[in-house]
Amino acid sequence: MRTQVAIIGAGPSGLLLAQLLHRKGIDAVVLERKTRDYVLGRIRAGVLEVGFVELMREAGVADRMERECLIHDGTRISYGDEQFGIDFKDLTGKPVVVYGQTELTRDLFDAREATGAPIIYNVEGVEIHGADSDAPYVTYRADGADHRLECDYVAGCDGFHGVSRQTIPASVRRDYEKVYPFGWLGVLSDTPPVSDELIYCNSERGFALCSMRSETRSRYYIQCSLSDDPNSWSDAAFWDELKRRIPGEAADRLVTGASIEKSIAPLRSFVSEPMRWGRLFLCGDAAHIVPPTGAKGLNTAASDIHYLYHGLVQMFEDRDSEGIDHYSERALARIWKAERFSWWMTTLLHRFPEQSDFDLKMQRAELEFLRENRAAQMVMAQNYVGLPY
């Protein structure tokens, strides 16, 4: 089989790239290790930057999102008995959109399948060959047979544990990583959100976040030990602990219910450079990970797709390699800014094991400065709604 672009991974970044390329008449084959149902079963973020929303529109898959999404003009931050708002719309003229990653991915799957373009599921043993040559190809096993997919370019959208990053020789690649000494215990419940806006909470008992997926489905998180087992947390224990960490007036109106998903996510900051090796391009978690504080994971993947999509179109339509030649440096310039913002929000809002009394005073001073200073709020709002591509 031959195609112009081989896309490894049918998560939102791979599917978005495939759909954008299809609308430009550029062929792509998507290879996915799991099934469609498995991909849709992964519970992930739901806050979309302005740039991501525009990419969905450009891909022609924004209709349901625009009907069902929640528009958020700001967010709230609490610490101790204090809380304040950050008004994105007032500070930047832009909101963010809340639309669950599961639904976004479903829309992309439906659009891809409507075109009849291929997604090959349950592939095993994927290997990328000749990425540093003019004739790359991908081999894999599916339906009990070995296959070879020849292509012009390979987009590695296969996540942190995928083969794409590992294909780049260790002598070429440099990884940067910070692992945080805690995780997030997250609960999804069919209960109305406690607030119309997200609430980020710095509590002496640890961080908490009140979020949502829709007007009837909520997502809540609390900072926890990495050694915790989600099964050891009963629903009642989770709700009790959440109430201790969020503002009193929010705790009083919190609607609790049975959890429909409960999991613990570790937190890390990670970047692998470069994001291009020959004709192989890394996108999303294959190249970088951010802690979920600040909701940048899905959005950083979208910015990669923006740069790669435009670079490939420039190459196929105009035979101009300028876009793909500078893909890595352009993507990384924005990624490191998103990494900084996610690291800053994480250090601002969490309790660290080694924090001294001085550290806690500095953390509170930073929160109070943010509360009182419009310029500081503007910087936060600009980063939260999304820096320009």
N, C-alpha and C positions, 0 to 999 in steps of 0.2 A: 504494500500500500504506500501511496505517496501523498503528501500534503504540503502546504506552504509553511504552516506553523503547527508543531506538535506541542500540545498543552498537557502537562502532567499535573493532575489534580482537578477535581470537579467541585471544589469549594467555590465560594462567591467570587474570588479573584480570577480563577481560571474560567469560570462560566461567563463572567463579565467581559473578560478579554475576548473570548470566543464570539460572544454576541456582537461586540463592537466591531471586530474584524469582519464578521459575516455581513454586516450592513455596508461595509466597504468592498465587498466582493472578494475578500481574502479567505482562502480555505484554511480550516483548522480541524484537527482531530483531538478530542479530549480523552485522556486515559485516566481512569479512576480505580483506585485499589479496592473500594468498597461498593455497596449498592446505593442507589438513590435514596432509599428509605433510611439507610444508615447515616448518610450525610445530613439528611433533614432531621435526624434525631439528635444531632449535636446541639446543645443549648449554648448560645453565645450571645454577644452583645447586641444592642439595638439602637445606639445613638449614632446618627449619621451626620457628618459634616456637610456643609453646603456643596463642596466639590463632589462628594460622593453622589448626592442627589442629582447634580447636573450630569454626571456620568450615566446614571440610570436613565435619565431623560434622553441622552444622546444614544443610548443603546436601545431605546424604544420599549423599555420595560418598567416605566414609572407609573403607569395608570393606577394599578391597585394600591401602590404605595401612597400616591397622592390622595386617594380616596380614604384610606384607612389609617394613615400615620397620625401621630400626635406632634403638633408643632410646639416646641419649647423655646420661649423667649428668654429664659434664664435658668438659674439654679440657685439652691440655697446651701449655705455652709453653717454648721453649728459647732460650737466648742463650749464645753461646760454648760452653763445656763444661757449662753449667748447664741444668737444666730443672725445672719444677714443674707441679703440676696445679691447676686451678680446678674445684672440685666443685660443679656447679650444684645438684644434688639436696640436698646438705648445706646450701648457702648460701641457697637460695631455696625448696626443697621441690619444684622443677620440673626436668624434663629438657628437652632439645630432641629433635627427630625428624629423622633423615636419610632422605629419600625423594626421589629425583631429580625435578626439575621436569618432565622429559619424561614420566615415568610419571604424575605428578599431572595434567598437562595431558591425557594420554590418558584418564584416568578422567573428567575433566570433559567431554571431547569425547563419550565413550561415553554419559555421562548425558544430555547435551544431545540427542544423536541418538536416544536411547531415548524421549524425550518427543515427538519429531516436531516440535519447535519449530525455527524456521529459523536456519540459518547460511548466509550467502551468501558463497561463496568467489570469489576472482579478481576482486574489484571494483577498478575504476579510477576516477580522477578524483573521489574523494569530496570533497564540499563541504558544510559546515554552514551553513545559512541561518537567519536570524531567531532566533539563540540569545538575543538580548536582548529578544525579544518573547514573547507568549503562545502563539505558534503556530510553533515551530521545525520545520524539516524538513531532510532530508539528501538530496542528489542524488548519483548515482553511475552508473557504466556497468558493465554485466555482460552476458555472452552477446551482445555486439554491439548492445545496446540501452541507452538512457538510462532511468533509473528515478528515482522520487521517493518517499521514505519520510517520511510525516508522523508526528509523535510529540509526546508531552508533554515529554519530557526527552531529552537526549543525554549518554551517558557516553563520554568520550574515553579509551579504553584502548589507544590505538594507538602507544604508545612515543614515544621522544625525537624521532624523525624524522616522526611522523605529523602529520596536518592539525589535530588538535584544539587543541593549544596555540597554533598559528599563527592560529587563528580569533579568539582573544582579541586585540583591538587592542593595538598596541605602546604606545599612550598609557595603557592600563589595566594592562598586564603589566609586572612587574619580575623580571628573572632574576638569580640569584646563582650564581657558578660559581668553582670552583677546579680547575685541571687539574694533575695530578701528573706529574712529569718521568720517569716510567717506566711500564712495563706489566707484565702477568702473562703469561708463557708457560705455557699449560695443556696437560696431556696426559691423555687418558682411555685406560685400558688394562684389559683383562680379566685382572687379576691381583689376588690377595687384598690387602686393605689392610695397610699396614705396622704399623698400630696399631688397637686397638679404639676409640681416641679420635682426634679431629683433633689434629694437632701444628702449632702456629704457631711458625715459626723466625725469629729475628733472628740473622743471620750476618754476619760481616764481608764476605762475598761477596754479600750481599743477602738479601732475604726468601725464604722457602720455606714451602709449606703442604702437608701430607699429609692428604688427605681421601679420601672414598669415596662410592660410590653404592649399593653392596650388599656382601655378604660376598665377592663374587667380582669386583667391578668397582671400580677405584680412580681417583681424580682427584688429580693432583699439579700444583703450580704453583711456578714460580720467578720472581722479579723479573728483568726484562730491560729492555733499551733499547727505546724506542719505535721506533727505526729498524730493529730486528731483523726478519727475515723468518722465520716459523715453518718454512718449507721449508728454511732454511739450518741448522736444528737437526736433526741425525740423532737417532734414538732413543737411540743409544749416548751421544751427547754430552749429551743431556738427563739421562739417568740418572746419568752421571758427575758432572754439575754438582749435581744434587739431592743425591747422597750427600755432597758436600762441605759442604752447608749444613745438613743435618739431624743430630741427635745420632748419635754413633758407633754406639751399640747399635741404633738404628733403621736406619742405613745397612747394618749387618752382616746384618740379616734382611730387607732390602728385596727383594721379588721383582719382577724387571723382565720386560718383554715388549714385543711390538709395540704401538705406539700405534694406537688406532682413531679418534682425533681429536686434532688438535694446532692450537692457535690462540693468538694474542696479543690480549689485551684491554687497551685503555687504561684508566686510572683517572681518574675525575673525581668531584667533589662538585658537585651542581647542584640548585637549587630555583627553581621559577617560582611567583610569587604574583600574583594569587590563584589558587586552584584551582577557583573557580566564576565564571562570567560568565553572568548571566541563567539560562537553563535548560541550560547546558552545564557539565559537571563533568569535571575532569581526574582521572585515576587512574593510579597507578604511574609508569612511566618517562615518560609524557606530561608529568608535572609535576615529577619529581625523580629523581635518580640518586645512588647512593652508591658509593664504591669497594667492591669485594667483600670487603675485610677486615671480618670480623664478620658476614657473611652476612645483610645487611639488605635487599638489593634486592627480592627476592620478598616478603619479609615486610612491607616498607613498603607495597607494593601491596595486600597483604591488609588492612592497617589502613585504607587508603582505602576499600576495598570495604565493610568493616564500617560505617564512618560513612555512606557513601552508601546502602547497602542499608537500614539502619535509618531513614534520613531519608526515602527513597522510600516505604517501607512506611507510615511515619507519615503521609505526605502522601496516599497512595492510600486507606488504610483509615480514617483519622480526619480527613482534610482539614486537617491541622495541618502547617504549613510550617516549624515550628521546627527540625527536623532538617536539612532542606536549606538553610535560611537560615544555619545555623551550620556547614555542612559544611566550608567552606574553613578557617576558623579552628581547628576541632577537628582536622582532618587535619594541618594545618601545625604545630600545637603538638607533635604526636607526631613528625612528620617531622623537625623540626629537632633533636629529641633523638636520633633515629636517625642523622642526619647528624653530630652531635657525636661519637657513639660510634664511627661508622665512621672519621671523621677521626682520632680519638684512637688507635684501633688501628693505623691506617695509619702515623701518625707514630711510634708506639711501635716498630713492627716492621720498617720499611723503612730502607734506606740512601738518603739524599738527596745529590745531587751537591754541594750547597753546605755540607754539614755540616762544622763545625769540630771540633777535638778536644774543645772544651768541650761542643758539642752531643752528641757521642757519649757523653761522661761523664754528661750529664744523662739521656740515653736509658737508659743502663745503670742509673743510680740509680732511675729510674722503674720499670724492670723488677724491680729488687731490692726496692723498696718494695712492689710488687704481690705479690712472692713472700712477703714477711714479714708483710704486714698484712691481717688478715682483713676489716676494714672495706672496704679497697680491692678485695679479691677479691669481696666481696658486691656492690659497685657494678657491677663488671664482669659478674658472673653475672646480676644483675637485668636489665641491658641486653641480655645475650646471649640469655637465654631469652625476652625480650620484655617491654617495659613494658606496663602495662594499657591497654586501649582507653578 
